[in-house]
Amino acid sequence: MKGHCSIEELSAYIDGETADPERTAEHLRNCAACAGLHEQLLSVSGHVSALPGIQLGPEFLTRVMAHAAARAEQPPRWRWAGVRLAIAGCLAALVLVAAALYVARGLSSAPAPAKMALEKTGPALIAEGPSELHVAEPEEVSEDFESLGNADDASVDEMITGLSQTEWFGALAAAWEADVDLDVLLGSMDEDEAADFRNLLRDYIEEGQVT
Amino acid sequence: MDPRMSGMDDWDLVARAQAGDMGAFAELVRRYQGPVAKFCHRMIGSTQDAEEIAQDTFVRVHGHLRRLKPQAKFSTFLFGIARNLTLNFLRDAKRRGRGVTEPLDAVSSVRDDATRPDRSARRHEIELLVERAIALLSSEHREILVLREVNGMDYDAIAEVLGCRKGTVKSRLARAREQLRNHVIGLGGELL
């Protein structure tokens, strides 16, 4: 071997993941610099592995089972079919708004990104349940949802703000050449519709973590 | 504890749990509570927070039981949830301006050093140093290092949990080790 081993090669050698470990071993026998670096990497890895672990008492299992049972007894927070209708209504309203703007502004054609975004997001949101979201949604949309965080820890308002800042929603709004944002959208709904829509977003975001 | 369950495959236990057998779910918790808690602990530093996140991980798994399908290793799914929860915790802690991964256990343990025999005190000193160095790593580097060194996962399993390619695991892990080495040296290299 000419030159020195890379850090990546030495790291993989430590884990037995090199294609030719004999070659690396031979080099280490003849190169003090690489041997020294290898020793250091091996040492820090060994120290990490040897760190004491957390000790869980028997009450941990008891707590998990109690919480799991309590959560299982909670009624569903929303009716999925009803929310599907709600989201379908919202998207239909958005399409109508877009169409009205399109006609009013005399645009020759809707920009292609709008169509793509709508095809990618709207139908998938309507057709797929939350458990299929990660699989069914385009990667960029899933990543947007994942980036919004944990629904349990963030307020709904924070999630709404986060969603309105996602690339796909921004692209959708921009392509429509309208100041479409979630506040406007929510403002156009009655109280029940807005509540359903917020719950839908919460569940999508929460479910988006399960991959 | 049903002794027959201890030898059962994870997905067989999941199937029984899906049918309402809480004993099967309890066996899954027993089987993985240690590894999941270790992962959370080394990611976060605080024992109490790690326990809560580990607990939440299993509760969420239970909540999603009926949707689970045996498409990959159960542990991959489990650690994926634990990872998301720890990253959320770290992000929220950062947002609140709270220092993360400060080994709370270690702070109290330092006071005990005077009563420890020399060798034990020396080992404890090294542990503290390594813990502090781990805390200085980015969460991306910390998680891959913990999955490898603490949980003992191979590159394929790590790639599945992190949702990346094996080649990425190889290069990221190397950078993580290099960073850890640099931090350890920066904090007191004579320990190496």
Interface residues (C-beta under 8 A of the other chain):
Chain A: S6 I7 E8 L10 S11 A12 I14 D15 E17 Q40 L41 S43 V44 S45 H47 V48 S49 A50 L51 P52 G53 I54 L56 F60 L61 R63 V64 M65 H67 A68 A69 R71 A72 S131 E146 G149 N150 D153 A154 Q209 V210 T211
Chain B: M22 F25 A26 V29 R30 Q33 G34 A37 K38 C40 H41 R42 T47 A50 E51 A54 Q55 F58 V59 R60 H62 G63 H64 R67 F77 G80 I81 N84 L85 N88 R91 D92 I126 E127 V130 E131 A133 I134 L145 V146 R148 E149 V150 G152 D154 Y155 G163 K170 S171 L173 A174 R175 R177 E178 L180 R181 V184 I185 L192
